[in-house]
Amino acid sequence: MPVFKAPFNGYSVKFSPFYESRLAVATAQNFGILGNGKIHVLELSPGPPGVTESVSFDTADAVYDVSWSESHDSVLVAALGDGSVKIYDTSLPPPSNPIRSFQEHAREVHSVDYNPTRRDSFLTASWDDTVKLWAMDRPASIRTFKEHAYCVYQAVWNPKHGDVFASASGDCTLRIWDVREPGSTMIIPGHDFEILSCDWNKYDDCVLATSSVDKTIKVWDVRSYRAPLAVLNGHGYAVRKVKFSPHRRSLIASCSYDMSVCLWDYMVEDALVGRYDHHTEFAVGIDMSVLVEGLMASTGWDELVYVWQQGMDPRAS
C-alpha cells in the first residue's frame, strides 16, 4: 500500500470528494509547537511508488487541518497555527497561492470543515474557544459562535442538514448548533476529560461519535442523549480523531496517541473489528474515502502518510 514521507509531522489527511486518487495532507514542523508548515497534495497510482506529490504549499506556521471544497475540485481550505485560515487553488502554482487569507481567530485554528450540503460555506474551530462560519465570497466571517469555555478542537457539519453542526471542546462538552438560532441547541456533557474530536453518522443524522482524552469513543443519539448508545474501549491513550464510514452505517475509524488506528462496529458486542499499528509516533489524522469503499488514510507525528484498503496491512507493498 502507498506510503508518503513528509518533511514535517503529519496532522491531518483528507481524500478529495471529486477524485478518488487525490488527497491532501496538513503538516507542521517540530510537532506543531514552533516553526513552519506544509500542505501536500498527493496522487495515488496503481504502480510503484503508489503515491506521488503533485504540488505542495509552504506556510509560515503549522497547518493543523485541511478540507477540500465541495464545489470547486481544485480548492482546499487550511487551518493554521497563527490563527489564519487560508484558501488554496491546487491548479495554480505555489507563487499564486494562497488565493485568500483570513485572519480573525485569536489563537491556533485546529479544524476546518466544508459544508457538504450547501457547498458554499465552511466552519473553523479554534483554541480561542470559538467556532466561525465563513463563505468563500465574503471578505470576513459571517458569524462567530462563542459558548465553549475552552479550546474547540473540531466543528463538523451535519451530513443532511446544511444549517446544523456539532462542536467538540476541551471543556468536556459536545454542542449542537443551528446557524439560524442565537445559541447552541443542545449541550451534551459527553466525557469527564477533554473531547478532542466528533463526527456525524452518515446514515443517521441524529447519531454522533465523540473521542476523548479519557481513551474512549462514545456514540450518541441526540434524541436521547442522557446516556451514550455505545462506549468503545480499546485505545491506550487519548483518542485524537474519530470518523464515521461514508459507506457503512455502524463503522467508525479512530486514531490515537497510542500510535494505533482502530476500526469499530458500534452495533456489535465485540466492537473492535480492526487495529493497525503501522505508525511509530502519535497517530493524529484519519480519513475514509467517499468515492472508494474501504479506502483509508492516516498520518502521524512519524512524518508518514499511509493509504490502504480495510483488512490489508498498511505496511505491505
C-alpha positions in Angstrom: 0.0 0.0 0.0 1.2 3.5 -0.7 3.3 5.4 1.9 4.4 9.0 1.6 7.2 10.5 3.7 6.7 14.2 4.5 9.4 16.5 5.8 7.3 17.6 8.8 5.0 15.9 11.3 1.6 14.9 9.9 -1.5 16.4 11.4 -4.4 15.8 9.0 -5.2 13.9 5.8 -8.3 14.3 3.6 -9.5 12.4 0.5 -10.8 14.6 -2.4 -14.6 14.4 -2.8 -14.0 14.7 -6.6 -11.0 12.5 -7.5 -10.6 9.0 -6.0 -6.8 9.1 -6.4 -6.3 12.5 -4.7 -5.7 13.5 -1.1 -4.4 16.5 0.8 -2.1 16.4 3.9 -1.6 19.0 6.5 1.8 19.0 8.3 3.7 21.0 10.9 7.4 21.4 11.8 8.6 20.5 15.3 5.3 18.7 16.3 3.4 21.9 15.6 4.9 23.7 18.6 7.1 26.2 16.7 8.1 26.5 13.0 6.7 26.2 9.5 4.0 24.1 7.9 3.4 22.5 4.6 0.4 21.3 2.6 0.9 18.3 0.3 -1.4 17.3 -2.5 -0.9 13.6 -3.3 -1.9 11.4 -6.2 -2.3 7.6 -5.9 -1.2 5.4 -8.8 -1.6 1.7 -9.4 2.1 1.1 -10.0 5.2 1.9 -7.8 5.8 4.1 -5.9 2.0 4.1 -5.4 1.8 7.8 -4.3 3.4 10.9 -5.7 3.2 14.6 -4.7 1.5 16.7 -7.4 2.0 20.1 -5.6 2.9 21.4 -2.2 2.4 24.8 -0.4 4.8 26.2 2.2 3.3 28.1 5.1 4.9 30.3 7.8 3.2 28.4 10.6 1.9 24.9 11.4 -1.0 23.6 9.3 -3.4 21.6 11.6 -6.2 20.7 9.2 -7.3 20.9 5.6 -10.7 20.5 4.0 -11.5 20.2 0.3 -14.1 22.4 -1.2 -17.3 20.6 -2.1 -18.0 23.0 -5.0 -14.6 23.5 -6.7 -12.5 20.4 -7.3 -9.1 22.1 -7.0 -9.8 24.3 -4.0 -8.9 23.5 -0.4 -9.1 25.4 2.9 -6.4 25.2 5.5 -6.4 25.8 9.3 -3.1 27.4 10.6 -1.4 27.7 13.9 -1.1 31.5 13.6 -4.9 31.9 13.7 -5.2 32.3 10.0 -7.5 30.5 7.5 -6.1 30.2 4.0 -7.7 29.1 0.7 -5.6 27.4 -1.9 -6.3 26.6 -5.6 -4.2 23.5 -6.3 -4.5 24.1 -10.1 -2.4 27.3 -9.7 1.4 27.3 -9.0 2.6 27.9 -5.4 3.6 31.5 -6.0 -0.1 32.3 -6.9 -1.3 30.8 -3.6 -3.0 31.2 -1.2 -5.8 32.9 -3.2 -7.4 34.1 0.1 -6.3 34.5 3.7 -8.5 35.4 6.7 -7.0 36.5 10.0 -9.7 36.6 12.7 -9.1 33.8 15.2 -7.0 34.9 18.2 -5.3 31.6 18.6 -4.5 28.4 16.7 -7.1 27.2 14.2 -7.4 23.5 14.9 -10.1 22.3 12.4 -11.9 23.2 9.2 -14.9 21.6 7.6 -16.6 22.4 4.3 -20.4 22.3 4.2 -21.3 19.1 2.2 -24.9 20.0 1.5 -24.8 23.8 0.9 -21.4 23.6 -0.6 -20.8 27.3 -0.2 -19.6 27.7 3.4 -17.2 26.2 5.9 -16.5 26.1 9.7 -13.3 26.7 11.6 -12.7 25.7 15.2 -10.1 27.4 17.3 -8.1 27.3 20.6 -9.6 30.8 21.1 -12.8 28.9 22.3 -14.8 29.9 19.2 -16.2 28.4 16.0 -16.5 30.7 13.0 -18.7 30.4 9.9 -17.3 31.5 6.6 -18.4 31.8 2.9 -16.0 31.7 0.0 -17.3 35.0 -1.4 -17.3 37.0 1.8 -14.3 39.1 3.0 -14.9 38.3 6.6 -16.5 35.6 8.7 -20.3 35.5 8.7 -20.7 34.6 12.4 -18.8 33.6 15.5 -20.1 31.0 17.9 -18.9 31.7 21.5 -20.1 29.4 24.2 -17.4 26.9 24.8 -15.2 27.6 27.9 -12.0 26.1 26.5 -10.4 25.2 23.1 -12.7 24.0 20.4 -10.9 21.1 18.7 -13.3 20.3 16.0 -16.5 21.5 14.4 -18.3 19.3 11.9 -21.4 19.9 9.6 -24.3 17.5 9.8 -24.3 15.4 6.6 -28.0 16.1 5.8 -28.9 19.4 7.4 -27.0 22.3 5.9 -27.6 24.6 8.9 -26.7 22.2 11.7 -23.2 21.4 13.1 -21.5 19.9 16.1 -18.5 21.1 18.1 -16.1 19.2 20.4 -14.2 21.1 23.1 -11.7 20.8 25.9 -14.5 22.0 28.2 -15.7 18.3 28.1 -18.9 19.2 26.1 -20.3 18.4 22.7 -22.6 21.1 21.4 -25.1 21.0 18.6 -25.8 24.3 16.8 -28.2 25.6 14.2 -26.9 28.6 12.4 -30.4 30.0 12.3 -30.5 30.0 16.2 -28.8 32.5 18.5 -27.1 29.9 20.6 -26.4 26.2 20.8 -29.5 24.0 20.6 -28.0 21.2 22.7 -25.2 20.7 25.2 -24.0 17.1 25.9 -21.6 16.7 28.8 -20.0 13.8 26.9 -16.8 13.0 28.9 -15.1 13.8 32.1 -12.0 14.8 30.2 -11.3 16.9 27.1 -13.3 16.0 23.9 -10.8 16.0 21.1 -13.0 15.1 18.1 -16.5 14.4 16.9 -18.2 13.2 13.7 -21.8 12.6 12.5 -23.1 9.2 11.3 -23.5 9.5 7.5 -26.7 7.3 7.5 -28.5 8.6 10.7 -28.3 12.4 11.1 -29.2 12.1 14.8 -26.2 10.0 15.7 -22.7 11.3 16.5 -19.4 9.9 17.9 -17.0 11.7 20.3 -13.5 10.8 21.2 -11.6 12.0 24.3 -8.5 12.2 26.4 -10.2 9.5 28.6 -9.2 6.9 25.9 -12.8 6.2 24.9 -15.1 6.8 22.0 -18.8 7.4 22.7 -21.7 7.2 20.3 -24.7 9.5 21.0 -28.2 9.8 19.8 -29.4 13.5 20.0 -33.0 12.3 20.5 -32.0 10.7 23.9 -28.5 11.8 25.0 -28.6 11.2 28.7 -26.6 8.0 28.1 -24.5 7.1 25.1 -25.6 4.4 22.7 -22.2 2.8 23.0 -18.8 3.3 24.8 -15.9 1.9 22.8 -12.8 0.9 24.9 -9.5 -0.3 23.4 -7.2 2.6 22.9 -4.4 3.0 25.4 -4.1 6.8 25.3 -6.2 9.8 24.2 -8.2 9.3 21.1 -7.2 12.1 18.8 -9.7 11.7 15.9 -12.9 9.8 15.2 -14.6 9.3 11.8 -17.7 7.6 10.6 -17.6 5.5 7.5 -19.2 7.1 4.4 -20.2 3.5 3.3 -21.2 1.5 6.4 -23.7 2.8 8.9 -22.1 1.4 12.1 -18.4 1.6 11.1 -16.1 4.1 12.9 -12.4 4.7 12.4 -10.2 6.3 15.1 -6.6 7.2 15.7 -4.8 7.8 19.0 -1.7 8.9 20.9 -1.2 5.1 21.4 0.0 5.2 17.8 -2.8 2.9 16.5 -5.6 3.3 14.1 -8.7 1.3 15.0 -11.9 0.2 13.3 -15.1 -0.3 15.3 -18.6 -1.5 14.7 -20.5 0.1 17.5 -23.6 -2.0 16.9 -22.0 -5.4 17.8 -20.8 -6.6 21.2 -17.1 -7.1 20.3 -16.9 -3.6 18.7 -13.2 -3.5 17.9 -13.1 -5.1 14.4 -9.7 -3.9 13.2 -6.4 -2.5 14.6 -3.5 -1.1 12.6 -0.1 -0.5 14.4 1.8 1.0 11.4 2.7 4.4 12.9 5.7 4.8 15.2 4.6 8.1 16.7 1.3 9.7 17.7 -1.4 8.9 15.0 -3.4 12.1 14.7 -5.1 12.2 11.3 -7.5 9.7 9.7 -9.9 9.7 6.8 -12.1 7.3 4.8 -12.7 7.8 1.1 -16.2 8.8 0.0 -15.5 7.6 -3.6 -13.8 4.2 -2.9 -15.4 2.0 -0.3 -12.9 0.7 2.3 -10.0 3.0 1.3 -8.4 4.6 4.3 -5.6 7.1 5.0 -3.8 8.1 8.2 -0.9 10.4 9.2 1.0 11.0 12.3 4.0 12.6 14.0 6.3 10.0 12.4 6.0 12.2 9.2 4.3 9.3 7.3 1.1 9.1 5.4 -0.4 5.6 4.8 -3.1 4.8 2.3 -4.6 1.3 2.4 -7.7 -0.9 1.9 -9.5 -2.1 5.0 -8.4 -5.5 6.0 -4.9 -5.1 4.5 -1.6 -4.4 6.2 -0.8 -0.7 5.6 2.9 -1.5 5.5 2.5 -4.2 2.9 4.0 -3.2 -0.5 
